[in-house]
Amino acid sequence: MSPEMNLILIGPPGSGKGTQARRLVEMFGIPQISTGDILREAVASGSAIGLRAKSIMEKGDLVPDEVVIEIVRERLRRADCKPGFVLDGFPRTHTQAAALDAILLEQGREPVQVIALIVADDELRRRILARGEGRADDTDETARKRLEVYRRDTQPVLDHYRAQVRKVEGTGALDEITARIKRALGASA
């Protein structure tokens, strides 16, 4: 039996995280777990934790760590996560990273492997501004602010996982980047 492929893909806005996450899902046959998706799913399910999240979100408040953590805990228990997962948008804080470690331990799972996509700021801003979505907030100023927020909020997560982080150059052809990620995962890939 091959080991679990429990992955966290971290990168700033415009780094290609979403595209590479979809490729990893296909490559390893594991689900991509997006906190936004699982929060919406929990709300739709009418579960106790989902109803709690719904009342918080309806007020326009951010869902607190303990609720997000419990929803992630429940999601990781599902059968489709047995061979592993790619986390998208979690953990975003040191508290969430520590909770994820505890969840994996309590579920008898392998620790996570962390891939950090590295892309120069100028390239990130160019990508954000060139996106096809045409987001109204994709201006140079908002791109700079989003990159600042990413660095401020994500650094504690990278520090937490320092020994597990593998930095991967996130520029070049998509296939080249995917091949770099696969190499960074080493024998597990």
Z-matrix of the N, CA and C atoms (Angstrom, degrees):
N
C 1 1.465
C 2 1.528 1 108.91
N 3 1.319 2 116.44 1 132.92
C 4 1.464 3 119.79 2 -179.27
C 5 1.526 4 109.33 3 -79.69
N 6 1.330 5 116.58 4 151.70
C 7 1.463 6 119.73 5 -179.19
C 8 1.523 7 111.07 6 -67.52
N 9 1.308 8 114.69 7 159.14
C 10 1.464 9 120.16 8 176.77
C 11 1.520 10 109.51 9 -62.39
N 12 1.311 11 115.41 10 148.82
C 13 1.462 12 121.74 11 175.58
C 14 1.522 13 106.57 12 -112.35
N 15 1.335 14 116.35 13 81.77
C 16 1.455 15 122.97 14 -179.39
C 17 1.523 16 108.02 15 -95.51
N 18 1.330 17 115.78 16 109.11
C 19 1.465 18 120.20 17 -171.67
C 20 1.517 19 112.73 18 -120.97
N 21 1.320 20 114.28 19 145.38
C 22 1.457 21 122.31 20 165.84
C 23 1.522 22 105.16 21 -119.21
N 24 1.315 23 116.16 22 125.28
C 25 1.461 24 121.54 23 177.23
C 26 1.525 25 106.31 24 -106.92
N 27 1.334 26 115.97 25 116.86
C 28 1.462 27 121.94 26 -177.20
C 29 1.518 28 109.01 27 -117.87
N 30 1.304 29 114.77 28 136.68
C 31 1.455 30 119.86 29 175.99
C 32 1.511 31 109.21 30 -173.71
N 33 1.310 32 116.68 31 155.18
C 34 1.461 33 120.05 32 -179.75
C 35 1.520 34 111.58 33 -70.14
N 36 1.332 35 116.95 34 166.38
C 37 1.458 36 120.39 35 175.31
C 38 1.533 37 109.22 36 -54.20
N 39 1.327 38 116.67 37 133.61
C 40 1.458 39 120.95 38 179.64
C 41 1.514 40 114.17 39 88.67
N 42 1.340 41 118.25 40 1.34
C 43 1.470 42 120.63 41 -177.01
C 44 1.524 43 113.22 42 -81.33
N 45 1.330 44 117.27 43 -12.22
C 46 1.460 45 119.99 44 -179.35
C 47 1.519 46 113.61 45 94.19
N 48 1.340 47 116.86 46 15.73
C 49 1.464 48 121.97 47 179.86
C 50 1.519 49 112.45 48 -52.99
N 51 1.321 50 116.06 49 -50.01
C 52 1.466 51 120.27 50 -176.37
C 53 1.518 52 112.10 51 -60.39
N 54 1.318 53 116.40 52 -45.38
C 55 1.468 54 121.34 53 179.64
C 56 1.517 55 110.16 54 -63.11
N 57 1.318 56 117.66 55 -46.37
C 58 1.460 57 120.50 56 -178.47
C 59 1.525 58 111.02 57 -69.33
N 60 1.331 59 117.85 58 -35.39
C 61 1.476 60 120.30 59 177.24
C 62 1.523 61 109.86 60 -60.52
N 63 1.332 62 117.43 61 -44.18
C 64 1.481 63 120.81 62 178.75
C 65 1.521 64 110.54 63 -60.95
N 66 1.322 65 117.55 64 -39.26
C 67 1.471 66 121.10 65 178.70
C 68 1.535 67 111.16 66 -66.41
N 69 1.326 68 117.37 67 -40.20
C 70 1.464 69 121.26 68 179.29
C 71 1.530 70 110.97 69 -66.59
N 72 1.327 71 116.16 70 -38.28
C 73 1.466 72 121.57 71 176.94
C 74 1.525 73 109.52 72 -58.02
N 75 1.329 74 115.49 73 -47.39
C 76 1.474 75 120.67 74 178.57
C 77 1.523 76 111.37 75 -65.03
N 78 1.321 77 116.90 76 -46.63
C 79 1.456 78 122.62 77 -175.27
C 80 1.533 79 111.98 78 -61.56
N 81 1.339 80 116.71 79 -42.61
C 82 1.459 81 120.43 80 -173.52
C 83 1.527 82 114.14 81 -104.73
N 84 1.344 83 117.23 82 -4.73
C 85 1.460 84 119.82 83 179.68
C 86 1.520 85 112.93 84 64.48
N 87 1.328 86 116.06 85 39.50
C 88 1.463 87 121.86 86 -179.28
C 89 1.522 88 109.17 87 -123.09
N 90 1.343 89 118.01 88 155.08
C 91 1.466 90 119.43 89 -178.64
C 92 1.526 91 113.08 90 -78.95
N 93 1.322 92 114.83 91 150.73
C 94 1.461 93 121.37 92 170.08
C 95 1.517 94 106.03 93 -92.76
N 96 1.307 95 116.39 94 125.25
C 97 1.459 96 120.79 95 -177.63
C 98 1.515 97 108.45 96 -110.99
N 99 1.322 98 114.18 97 108.30
C 100 1.459 99 121.96 98 179.03
C 101 1.517 100 108.02 99 -100.14
N 102 1.324 101 117.20 100 129.28
C 103 1.464 102 118.84 101 -178.74
C 104 1.525 103 111.03 102 -61.51
N 105 1.321 104 117.63 103 -37.08
C 106 1.467 105 119.48 104 177.65
C 107 1.522 106 111.30 105 -60.14
N 108 1.327 107 116.23 106 -45.25
C 109 1.469 108 120.72 107 179.75
C 110 1.518 109 111.84 108 -63.92
N 111 1.341 110 117.07 109 -45.64
C 112 1.465 111 117.82 110 -176.48
C 113 1.529 112 112.10 111 -72.68
N 114 1.334 113 117.67 112 -27.74
C 115 1.470 114 119.64 113 173.33
C 116 1.524 115 110.00 114 -65.63
N 117 1.339 116 116.88 115 -46.07
C 118 1.473 117 120.30 116 178.80
C 119 1.528 118 110.60 117 -62.58
N 120 1.335 119 116.42 118 -39.93
C 121 1.461 120 121.17 119 179.36
C 122 1.528 121 111.07 120 -65.14
N 123 1.327 122 117.19 121 -41.90
C 124 1.471 123 121.07 122 178.79
C 125 1.524 124 110.66 123 -63.10
N 126 1.330 125 116.64 124 -41.31
C 127 1.459 126 121.13 125 178.25
C 128 1.528 127 109.52 126 -63.02
N 129 1.334 128 117.29 127 -46.58
C 130 1.465 129 121.77 128 -178.95
C 131 1.527 130 112.10 129 -63.99
N 132 1.340 131 116.95 130 -30.62
C 133 1.470 132 121.00 131 -177.35
C 134 1.524 133 112.49 132 -70.78
N 135 1.328 134 116.67 133 -23.81
C 136 1.455 135 120.14 134 -178.22
C 137 1.523 136 113.19 135 77.00
N 138 1.348 137 117.30 136 12.25
C 139 1.467 138 120.45 137 178.00
C 140 1.526 139 109.09 138 -65.08
N 141 1.327 140 115.68 139 163.07
C 142 1.464 141 120.03 140 -179.75
C 143 1.525 142 111.05 141 -56.69
N 144 1.335 143 116.39 142 -46.32
C 145 1.467 144 119.85 143 -179.29
C 146 1.530 145 110.35 144 -68.35
N 147 1.337 146 116.81 145 -35.08
C 148 1.461 147 121.20 146 177.36
C 149 1.520 148 111.93 147 -64.69
N 150 1.343 149 116.59 148 -41.25
C 151 1.466 150 120.58 149 178.54
C 152 1.525 151 110.51 150 -66.24
N 153 1.317 152 116.25 151 -36.20
C 154 1.469 153 119.90 152 176.95
C 155 1.531 154 110.17 153 -64.32
N 156 1.344 155 115.97 154 -45.87
C 157 1.469 156 120.38 155 178.32
C 158 1.527 157 110.66 156 -61.39
N 159 1.339 158 116.22 157 -41.21
C 160 1.475 159 120.34 158 -178.93
C 161 1.523 160 111.32 159 -60.66
N 162 1.333 161 116.78 160 -45.02
C 163 1.467 162 118.61 161 -178.65
C 164 1.523 163 111.43 162 -64.47
N 165 1.321 164 116.66 163 -34.52
C 166 1.471 165 120.81 164 178.79
C 167 1.528 166 110.11 165 -69.57
N 168 1.345 167 115.54 166 -46.41
C 169 1.472 168 119.50 167 -177.69
C 170 1.525 169 111.35 168 -67.36
N 171 1.344 170 117.89 169 -34.65
C 172 1.465 171 120.41 170 179.58
C 173 1.526 172 111.69 171 -64.22
N 174 1.324 173 117.00 172 -26.66
C 175 1.467 174 121.35 173 176.99
C 176 1.528 175 110.83 174 -80.93
N 177 1.351 176 116.23 175 -7.77
C 178 1.458 177 120.35 176 -178.87
C 179 1.511 178 113.03 177 84.36
N 180 1.337 179 116.02 178 10.58
C 181 1.464 180 119.67 179 -179.71
C 182 1.522 181 110.22 180 -88.28
N 183 1.343 182 115.43 181 159.05
C 184 1.456 183 120.82 182 173.87
C 185 1.522 184 108.67 183 -75.03
N 186 1.319 185 115.71 184 139.60
C 187 1.458 186 120.50 185 178.21
C 188 1.527 187 107.25 186 -70.09
N 189 1.348 188 117.55 187 124.71
C 190 1.467 189 119.58 188 -176.35
C 191 1.524 190 112.71 189 -67.87
N 192 1.328 191 114.41 190 158.18
C 193 1.461 192 121.47 191 -178.13
C 194 1.518 193 112.81 192 -48.84
N 195 1.352 194 117.35 193 -47.08
C 196 1.468 195 118.15 194 -173.58
C 197 1.529 196 112.34 195 -61.71
N 198 1.330 197 117.56 196 -32.33
C 199 1.470 198 120.44 197 178.59
C 200 1.528 199 109.88 198 -74.27
N 201 1.324 200 117.33 199 -45.98
C 202 1.464 201 121.13 200 178.78
C 203 1.532 202 109.65 201 -60.41
N 204 1.317 203 116.33 202 -43.59
C 205 1.471 204 121.10 203 -179.26
C 206 1.529 205 110.75 204 -61.09
N 207 1.327 206 117.38 205 -43.47
C 208 1.465 207 120.08 206 -179.57
C 209 1.532 208 110.79 207 -65.95
N 210 1.320 209 117.63 208 -38.20
C 211 1.467 210 120.81 209 178.30
C 212 1.530 211 110.35 210 -66.20
N 213 1.328 212 117.10 211 -40.36
C 214 1.471 213 120.44 212 176.43
C 215 1.532 214 109.54 213 -64.48
N 216 1.328 215 117.24 214 -43.10
C 217 1.474 216 121.30 215 179.00
C 218 1.535 217 109.96 216 -55.57
N 219 1.330 218 115.86 217 -48.00
C 220 1.468 219 120.19 218 -179.84
C 221 1.529 220 111.09 219 -63.04
N 222 1.323 221 116.82 220 -41.42
C 223 1.470 222 120.39 221 -177.84
C 224 1.526 223 111.34 222 -65.38
N 225 1.326 224 117.63 223 -39.50
C 226 1.467 225 121.10 224 -178.09
C 227 1.530 226 112.38 225 -70.46
N 228 1.329 227 117.49 226 -15.54
C 229 1.475 228 121.16 227 177.44
C 230 1.528 229 112.12 228 -75.79
N 231 1.311 230 118.02 229 -17.44
C 232 1.469 231 120.79 230 -175.08
C 233 1.525 232 111.84 231 -68.90
N 234 1.321 233 114.32 232 151.34
C 235 1.473 234 121.76 233 -175.28
C 236 1.525 235 112.86 234 -58.47
N 237 1.342 236 118.15 235 -35.18
C 238 1.468 237 119.35 236 -177.11
C 239 1.520 238 112.63 237 -66.97
N 240 1.342 239 117.38 238 -15.14
C 241 1.470 240 121.36 239 178.71
C 242 1.524 241 112.30 240 -90.97
N 243 1.315 242 117.83 241 -4.89
C 244 1.471 243 120.50 242 -177.24
C 245 1.534 244 112.35 243 -54.46
N 246 1.363 245 118.77 244 -43.86
C 247 1.474 246 117.74 245 178.75
C 248 1.532 247 113.63 246 -79.48
N 249 1.334 248 117.03 247 -6.31
C 250 1.454 249 120.62 248 179.41
C 251 1.514 250 112.20 249 134.64
N 252 1.333 251 115.78 250 -169.66
C 253 1.462 252 121.76 251 -176.70
C 254 1.518 253 109.30 252 -165.93
N 255 1.338 254 115.40 253 163.05
C 256 1.463 255 122.75 254 169.21
C 257 1.520 256 105.76 255 -118.23
N 258 1.324 257 117.33 256 116.90
C 259 1.457 258 121.05 257 178.63
C 260 1.526 259 110.39 258 -86.72
N 261 1.329 260 114.70 259 135.83
C 262 1.456 261 122.78 260 -178.47
C 263 1.531 262 107.29 261 -128.06
N 264 1.321 263 116.77 262 111.44
C 265 1.467 264 120.11 263 178.58
C 266 1.522 265 113.62 264 88.81
N 267 1.298 266 117.38 265 10.56
C 268 1.461 267 122.44 266 178.24
C 269 1.518 268 107.22 267 -153.79
N 270 1.277 269 119.57 268 135.17
C 271 1.466 270 128.72 269 -2.64
C 272 1.529 271 111.22 270 -81.58
N 273 1.318 272 115.37 271 145.93
C 274 1.467 273 121.18 272 178.63
C 275 1.527 274 112.16 273 -106.00
N 276 1.328 275 116.16 274 -11.23
C 277 1.466 276 120.14 275 -178.33
C 278 1.531 277 109.15 276 -135.91
N 279 1.325 278 115.87 277 164.81
C 280 1.466 279 120.79 278 176.83
C 281 1.537 280 109.73 279 -60.01
N 282 1.330 281 117.29 280 -41.03
C 283 1.471 282 121.62 281 179.48
C 284 1.520 283 110.70 282 -59.31
N 285 1.334 284 116.76 283 -44.54
C 286 1.460 285 120.46 284 179.13
C 287 1.528 286 111.30 285 -66.03
N 288 1.332 287 117.29 286 -37.75
C 289 1.473 288 120.65 287 179.07
C 290 1.526 289 110.31 288 -64.09
N 291 1.329 290 116.94 289 -44.56
C 292 1.465 291 120.38 290 178.53
C 293 1.524 292 110.60 291 -63.41
N 294 1.326 293 117.12 292 -39.13
C 295 1.469 294 121.12 293 178.55
C 296 1.529 295 110.48 294 -65.98
N 297 1.325 296 117.69 295 -40.05
C 298 1.469 297 120.81 296 177.92
C 299 1.523 298 110.05 297 -61.07
N 300 1.320 299 117.28 298 -43.80
C 301 1.462 300 120.55 299 177.86
C 302 1.530 301 110.14 300 -57.34
N 303 1.337 302 116.33 301 -44.46
C 304 1.473 303 121.19 302 -179.40
C 305 1.534 304 111.13 303 -65.16
N 306 1.336 305 116.94 304 -40.16
C 307 1.474 306 121.13 305 178.34
C 308 1.523 307 110.09 306 -61.26
N 309 1.325 308 116.74 307 -47.44
C 310 1.465 309 120.35 308 -178.88
C 311 1.518 310 110.69 309 -62.59
N 312 1.325 311 116.84 310 -39.31
C 313 1.457 312 121.02 311 178.88
C 314 1.530 313 110.65 312 -65.31
N 315 1.332 314 116.29 313 -46.97
C 316 1.472 315 119.62 314 -178.32
C 317 1.527 316 111.76 315 -66.54
N 318 1.334 317 117.45 316 -27.18
C 319 1.467 318 120.94 317 178.58
C 320 1.533 319 111.98 318 -91.46
N 321 1.330 320 116.93 319 2.72
C 322 1.454 321 121.00 320 178.71
C 323 1.515 322 113.83 321 66.36
N 324 1.325 323 116.11 322 35.49
C 325 1.459 324 122.22 323 -176.05
C 326 1.516 325 111.81 324 -102.93
N 327 1.334 326 114.24 325 164.35
C 328 1.471 327 121.78 326 175.89
C 329 1.532 328 109.21 327 -69.31
N 330 1.349 329 117.76 328 151.04
C 331 1.469 330 119.80 329 173.98
C 332 1.534 331 110.44 330 -65.47
N 333 1.313 332 115.26 331 163.11
C 334 1.458 333 119.84 332 179.54
C 335 1.515 334 111.17 333 -77.76
N 336 1.333 335 114.22 334 154.40
C 337 1.457 336 122.44 335 168.11
C 338 1.533 337 105.21 336 -109.13
N 339 1.313 338 116.28 337 137.24
C 340 1.464 339 120.96 338 -174.89
C 341 1.517 340 109.47 339 -115.08
N 342 1.335 341 115.63 340 123.26
C 343 1.462 342 121.85 341 174.46
C 344 1.525 343 107.26 342 -107.83
N 345 1.324 344 116.36 343 120.75
C 346 1.466 345 122.28 344 177.71
C 347 1.522 346 108.08 345 -105.92
N 348 1.325 347 116.55 346 114.60
C 349 1.468 348 120.91 347 177.54
C 350 1.524 349 108.74 348 -79.97
N 351 1.322 350 115.97 349 125.41
C 352 1.457 351 122.59 350 -177.29
C 353 1.531 352 108.91 351 -108.01
N 354 1.337 353 114.80 352 120.78
C 355 1.465 354 121.25 353 179.22
C 356 1.530 355 106.95 354 -140.55
N 357 1.324 356 116.62 355 135.40
C 358 1.473 357 121.49 356 179.64
C 359 1.532 358 110.81 357 -61.65
N 360 1.339 359 115.60 358 146.28
C 361 1.466 360 120.96 359 -177.92
C 362 1.523 361 113.40 360 -54.76
N 363 1.339 362 117.47 361 -43.78
C 364 1.468 363 120.06 362 -179.40
C 365 1.523 364 110.66 363 -58.70
N 366 1.326 365 116.95 364 -42.27
C 367 1.462 366 121.54 365 179.06
C 368 1.527 367 110.48 366 -67.51
N 369 1.320 368 117.34 367 -40.08
C 370 1.471 369 120.54 368 178.34
C 371 1.521 370 110.63 369 -61.58
N 372 1.329 371 116.75 370 -46.58
C 373 1.474 372 119.75 371 179.55
C 374 1.523 373 110.34 372 -62.74
N 375 1.337 374 117.13 373 -40.37
C 376 1.462 375 120.38 374 178.50
C 377 1.536 376 109.98 375 -61.17
N 378 1.314 377 116.78 376 -45.20
C 379 1.467 378 120.74 377 -179.51
C 380 1.530 379 111.90 378 -64.01
N 381 1.334 380 115.40 379 -44.41
C 382 1.464 381 119.46 380 -179.17
C 383 1.526 382 109.99 381 -60.70
N 384 1.336 383 115.78 382 -44.37
C 385 1.464 384 119.64 383 -177.86
C 386 1.525 385 112.48 384 -71.78
N 387 1.329 386 117.52 385 -23.58
C 388 1.467 387 121.35 386 -177.66
C 389 1.530 388 113.20 387 -93.91
N 390 1.327 389 117.53 388 -1.70
C 391 1.469 390 120.26 389 -177.32
C 392 1.511 391 111.26 390 -55.70
N 393 1.293 392 114.44 391 144.80
C 394 1.457 393 120.99 392 179.03
C 395 1.503 394 114.25 393 -73.43
N 396 1.355 395 117.88 394 -17.40
C 397 1.465 396 118.75 395 -176.71
C 398 1.517 397 112.63 396 -66.63
N 399 1.324 398 115.66 397 -25.26
C 400 1.461 399 119.25 398 -179.25
C 401 1.522 400 112.26 399 63.28
N 402 1.332 401 116.95 400 40.04
C 403 1.459 402 119.98 401 178.88
C 404 1.514 403 109.27 402 -59.16
N 405 1.313 404 115.29 403 135.56
C 406 1.462 405 120.63 404 -177.92
C 407 1.524 406 111.80 405 -61.35
N 408 1.345 407 116.11 406 -28.36
C 409 1.469 408 118.29 407 -177.17
C 410 1.523 409 112.96 408 -92.01
N 411 1.326 410 118.46 409 8.17
C 412 1.462 411 121.05 410 179.74
C 413 1.533 412 110.67 411 -84.90
N 414 1.342 413 115.02 412 73.00
C 415 1.462 414 121.54 413 174.32
C 416 1.528 415 106.22 414 -111.69
N 417 1.321 416 116.54 415 166.97
C 418 1.465 417 119.23 416 -179.93
C 419 1.528 418 110.70 417 -60.07
N 420 1.333 419 116.98 418 -41.08
C 421 1.465 420 120.06 419 -179.07
C 422 1.530 421 110.97 420 -64.36
N 423 1.330 422 117.59 421 -46.06
C 424 1.467 423 119.19 422 -179.68
C 425 1.521 424 110.62 423 -69.29
N 426 1.323 425 118.10 424 -32.59
C 427 1.466 426 120.42 425 176.37
C 428 1.527 427 109.45 426 -62.04
N 429 1.336 428 116.76 427 -44.75
C 430 1.468 429 120.33 428 177.98
C 431 1.531 430 111.08 429 -60.90
N 432 1.346 431 116.29 430 -43.63
C 433 1.463 432 120.24 431 -179.43
C 434 1.525 433 111.10 432 -64.62
N 435 1.330 434 117.04 433 -41.66
C 436 1.467 435 120.20 434 179.83
C 437 1.526 436 110.35 435 -63.52
N 438 1.323 437 117.12 436 -36.67
C 439 1.471 438 120.43 437 177.98
C 440 1.535 439 110.68 438 -68.56
N 441 1.348 440 116.90 439 -38.35
C 442 1.468 441 120.53 440 177.46
C 443 1.522 442 110.60 441 -63.63
N 444 1.330 443 116.88 442 -45.48
C 445 1.464 444 121.57 443 179.49
C 446 1.526 445 109.98 444 -62.06
N 447 1.326 446 116.47 445 -42.93
C 448 1.468 447 120.28 446 178.24
C 449 1.530 448 109.93 447 -56.99
N 450 1.326 449 116.20 448 -49.43
C 451 1.474 450 119.73 449 -177.32
C 452 1.529 451 111.39 450 -63.87
N 453 1.315 452 116.18 451 -43.11
C 454 1.469 453 120.30 452 -178.95
C 455 1.536 454 110.56 453 -64.47
N 456 1.323 455 117.29 454 -45.79
C 457 1.461 456 120.77 455 -173.64
C 458 1.523 457 113.78 456 -82.94
N 459 1.326 458 117.44 457 -29.19
C 460 1.467 459 120.29 458 -173.69
C 461 1.519 460 112.77 459 -91.05
N 462 1.306 461 118.31 460 -24.77
C 463 1.462 462 120.42 461 -178.69
C 464 1.527 463 112.86 462 -53.34
N 465 1.347 464 118.81 463 -43.79
C 466 1.466 465 118.13 464 178.89
C 467 1.542 466 112.87 465 -60.95
N 468 1.322 467 117.76 466 -32.24
C 469 1.471 468 120.86 467 178.02
C 470 1.528 469 109.57 468 -69.25
N 471 1.333 470 116.37 469 -44.78
C 472 1.471 471 119.82 470 177.69
C 473 1.526 472 111.04 471 -62.51
N 474 1.335 473 116.90 472 -38.60
C 475 1.462 474 120.40 473 177.67
C 476 1.531 475 110.50 474 -64.44
N 477 1.327 476 116.33 475 -41.67
C 478 1.470 477 121.21 476 179.81
C 479 1.529 478 111.08 477 -59.20
N 480 1.325 479 116.01 478 -41.75
C 481 1.467 480 121.21 479 -176.26
C 482 1.531 481 112.57 480 -98.18
N 483 1.314 482 117.95 481 18.49
C 484 1.472 483 123.04 482 -173.54
C 485 1.531 484 112.84 483 -39.31
N 486 1.314 485 118.65 484 -48.53
C 487 1.474 486 121.59 485 -175.91
C 488 1.534 487 112.26 486 -71.02
N 489 1.337 488 117.21 487 -21.44
C 490 1.465 489 120.52 488 -177.21
C 491 1.532 490 113.17 489 -100.23
N 492 1.330 491 118.23 490 -6.12
C 493 1.467 492 121.10 491 -175.88
C 494 1.520 493 110.57 492 -78.79
N 495 1.319 494 114.27 493 129.87
C 496 1.465 495 121.38 494 172.56
C 497 1.526 496 106.08 495 -117.61
N 498 1.323 497 115.50 496 117.82
C 499 1.470 498 120.12 497 -179.40
C 500 1.518 499 109.16 498 -84.27
N 501 1.329 500 115.10 499 134.08
C 502 1.458 501 121.98 500 -178.15
C 503 1.527 502 108.63 501 -129.54
N 504 1.332 503 115.83 502 129.05
C 505 1.466 504 121.40 503 176.40
C 506 1.528 505 108.33 504 -63.00
N 507 1.336 506 115.91 505 123.21
C 508 1.461 507 121.14 506 -174.92
C 509 1.515 508 114.61 507 -100.41
N 510 1.340 509 118.06 508 21.43
C 511 1.463 510 119.99 509 176.63
C 512 1.518 511 109.14 510 -115.03
N 513 1.341 512 114.65 511 155.16
C 514 1.459 513 120.40 512 -178.53
C 515 1.519 514 109.60 513 116.18
N 516 1.315 515 115.99 514 -170.05
C 517 1.461 516 121.34 515 179.56
C 518 1.528 517 109.49 516 -67.82
N 519 1.326 518 116.35 517 147.26
C 520 1.463 519 121.10 518 -178.98
C 521 1.526 520 112.22 519 -53.39
N 522 1.338 521 116.60 520 -44.32
C 523 1.462 522 120.12 521 -179.27
C 524 1.528 523 111.49 522 -63.45
N 525 1.337 524 117.13 523 -36.01
C 526 1.471 525 120.78 524 178.09
C 527 1.533 526 110.30 525 -64.60
N 528 1.324 527 116.16 526 -43.24
C 529 1.461 528 120.71 527 -179.12
C 530 1.533 529 109.37 528 -64.99
N 531 1.326 530 116.64 529 -44.17
C 532 1.469 531 120.53 530 178.03
C 533 1.527 532 110.44 531 -60.04
N 534 1.325 533 117.41 532 -42.28
C 535 1.468 534 121.67 533 179.22
C 536 1.535 535 110.29 534 -63.45
N 537 1.347 536 117.44 535 -37.91
C 538 1.471 537 120.67 536 177.67
C 539 1.528 538 110.82 537 -64.57
N 540 1.328 539 115.82 538 -40.96
C 541 1.473 540 119.94 539 179.10
C 542 1.527 541 109.07 540 -63.85
N 543 1.308 542 116.28 541 -44.84
C 544 1.472 543 119.96 542 -179.90
C 545 1.534 544 110.59 543 -60.78
N 546 1.327 545 116.60 544 -42.47
C 547 1.479 546 119.77 545 177.09
C 548 1.526 547 111.06 546 -63.77
N 549 1.340 548 116.46 547 -40.00
C 550 1.468 549 120.47 548 -179.64
C 551 1.529 550 111.81 549 -63.57
N 552 1.323 551 115.76 550 -28.85
C 553 1.457 552 120.13 551 178.06
C 554 1.526 553 111.30 552 -78.86
N 555 1.322 554 116.03 553 -10.69
C 556 1.466 555 121.90 554 172.90
C 557 1.509 556 114.48 555 61.88
N 558 1.300 557 115.43 556 -141.35
C 559 1.467 558 122.46 557 -175.13
C 560 1.523 559 112.05 558 -59.58
N 561 1.326 560 117.36 559 -25.56
C 562 1.459 561 120.71 560 -179.86
C 563 1.511 562 111.86 561 -65.44
N 564 1.338 563 115.98 562 -26.59
C 565 1.462 564 120.10 563 -178.13
C 566 1.500 565 108.49 564 -83.45
